Amino acid sequence: MGTEAQFRLHIGNFIFYSILGLFVLLIVLYVMVGLDDEEFIELLKIFTPIKAVYVTGLIKYVIANKKEIKIDRRRKQPSFSPLYRNVTKFMIYSHILSLFTVILGYALFNFVEWNVLKNLIIGIETFFGSYIGLLVTSLFPLSET
């Protein structure tokens, strides 16, 4: 099942690299003319402040816990409940997967109009944003010892 530290590391890496991947995807689609100037800038304006909040939470946690903690393998290490782990993974994975899907669908297949895409992205960010904000703050508290 893994310890709390292992789960934090897994989710932290996923959040960080998926946000980095999202911005790389936008740049690649822009360069490959899947997004025009206006669309690219508009998507950056939507994503940058929202994703900065998640990355800021991760970085604050990393700074507050910069010393390596030695784990005593003889003692049982705390772990999160299966429900917490599953809900966290489902919400974070679903959020990122839905963003990648609608962006790629628009850029490669033009499956919706531009205004519909913006509304879809804003809806996805609004729906998942508050829940993921709660999960990130509970998963990466600043009061770790």
C-alpha positions as CSV (number, residue, x, y, z in Angstrom):
1,M,0.0,0.0,0.0
2,G,2.8,2.4,0.7
3,T,3.5,4.9,3.4
4,E,2.2,8.5,3.5
5,A,5.6,9.7,2.4
6,Q,5.6,7.4,-0.7
7,F,2.1,8.5,-1.6
8,R,2.9,12.2,-1.2
9,L,6.0,11.7,-3.4
10,H,3.9,9.9,-6.1
11,I,1.1,12.5,-6.2
12,G,3.5,15.4,-5.9
13,N,5.5,14.1,-8.9
14,F,2.4,13.5,-10.9
15,I,1.0,17.0,-10.2
16,F,4.3,18.7,-11.0
17,Y,5.1,16.7,-14.2
18,S,1.5,16.8,-15.5
19,I,1.4,20.6,-15.1
20,L,4.7,20.8,-16.8
21,G,3.4,18.5,-19.5
22,L,0.3,20.6,-20.0
23,F,2.4,23.7,-20.7
24,V,4.7,21.7,-23.0
25,L,1.7,20.4,-24.8
26,L,0.3,23.9,-25.3
27,I,3.7,25.1,-26.7
28,V,4.0,22.1,-29.0
29,L,0.4,22.6,-30.3
30,Y,1.1,26.3,-30.8
31,V,4.3,25.6,-32.8
32,M,2.6,22.9,-34.9
33,V,-0.2,25.4,-35.6
34,G,-2.8,23.4,-33.7
35,L,-3.5,26.6,-31.7
36,D,-3.3,30.1,-33.1
37,D,-1.8,33.2,-31.3
38,E,-5.1,34.2,-29.6
39,E,-6.0,30.7,-28.5
40,F,-2.5,30.0,-27.1
41,I,-2.4,33.2,-25.1
42,E,-6.0,32.7,-23.9
43,L,-5.2,29.2,-22.7
44,L,-2.0,30.4,-20.9
45,K,-4.1,33.1,-19.2
46,I,-6.6,30.5,-18.0
47,F,-4.1,27.9,-16.8
48,T,-1.2,29.9,-15.4
49,P,-2.9,31.3,-12.3
50,I,-4.7,28.1,-11.5
51,K,-1.8,25.7,-11.9
52,A,0.5,28.1,-10.1
53,V,-1.6,27.6,-7.0
54,Y,-0.9,23.8,-7.1
55,V,2.8,24.2,-7.7
56,T,3.1,26.8,-5.0
57,G,1.5,24.4,-2.5
58,L,4.0,21.7,-3.5
59,I,7.0,24.0,-3.4
60,K,6.0,25.4,0.1
61,Y,5.8,21.8,1.3
62,V,9.2,20.9,-0.2
63,I,10.8,24.0,1.4
64,A,9.2,23.3,4.8
65,N,10.4,19.7,4.7
66,K,13.8,20.1,3.0
67,K,15.6,17.9,5.4
68,E,15.7,14.2,4.6
69,I,13.8,12.1,7.1
70,K,15.3,8.8,8.1
71,I,12.7,6.1,8.1
72,D,13.0,3.4,10.8
73,R,11.9,0.3,8.8
74,R,11.4,-1.7,12.0
75,R,8.5,0.6,13.0
76,K,5.2,0.6,11.2
77,Q,4.9,3.7,9.1
78,P,1.7,5.6,8.9
79,S,-0.3,5.4,5.7
80,F,-3.4,7.0,4.3
81,S,-6.7,5.1,4.2
82,P,-7.6,3.4,0.9
83,L,-10.6,5.7,0.5
84,Y,-8.4,8.8,0.8
85,R,-5.8,7.4,-1.6
86,N,-8.4,6.3,-4.2
87,V,-10.4,9.6,-4.1
88,T,-7.2,11.6,-4.4
89,K,-5.9,9.6,-7.3
90,F,-9.2,9.6,-9.1
91,M,-9.7,13.3,-8.8
92,I,-6.2,14.3,-9.8
93,Y,-5.9,11.8,-12.7
94,S,-9.4,12.6,-14.0
95,H,-8.7,16.3,-13.9
96,I,-5.5,16.1,-15.9
97,L,-6.9,13.5,-18.3
98,S,-10.0,15.6,-19.0
99,L,-7.8,18.7,-19.7
100,F,-5.5,16.8,-22.1
101,T,-8.5,15.2,-23.8
102,V,-10.4,18.4,-24.6
103,I,-7.2,20.3,-25.6
104,L,-6.0,17.6,-27.9
105,G,-9.5,17.0,-29.3
106,Y,-9.7,20.7,-30.2
107,A,-6.2,21.1,-31.6
108,L,-6.1,17.9,-33.6
109,F,-9.7,17.2,-34.6
110,N,-11.4,20.6,-34.0
111,F,-14.2,18.7,-32.3
112,V,-15.7,21.8,-30.7
113,E,-15.7,25.6,-31.4
114,W,-13.2,27.8,-29.6
115,N,-15.7,29.3,-27.2
116,V,-17.0,25.9,-26.3
117,L,-13.5,24.7,-25.6
118,K,-12.9,27.7,-23.3
119,N,-16.1,27.0,-21.4
120,L,-15.2,23.3,-21.1
121,I,-11.8,24.1,-19.7
122,I,-13.3,26.7,-17.3
123,G,-15.9,24.2,-16.2
124,I,-13.3,21.4,-15.7
125,E,-11.1,23.8,-13.7
126,T,-14.0,25.0,-11.6
127,F,-15.3,21.5,-10.9
128,F,-12.0,19.9,-10.0
129,G,-10.2,23.0,-8.7
130,S,-11.9,23.3,-5.3
131,Y,-11.6,19.6,-4.6
132,I,-8.0,19.3,-5.7
133,G,-7.2,22.4,-3.7
134,L,-8.5,20.7,-0.6
135,L,-6.6,17.5,-1.4
136,V,-3.4,19.3,-2.1
137,T,-3.5,21.3,1.1
138,S,-4.4,18.2,3.1
139,L,-1.7,16.1,1.4
140,F,1.0,18.7,1.6
141,P,0.6,20.5,5.0
142,L,3.2,23.0,6.1
143,S,3.3,21.7,9.7
144,E,5.1,18.4,8.9
145,T,7.7,17.4,11.4
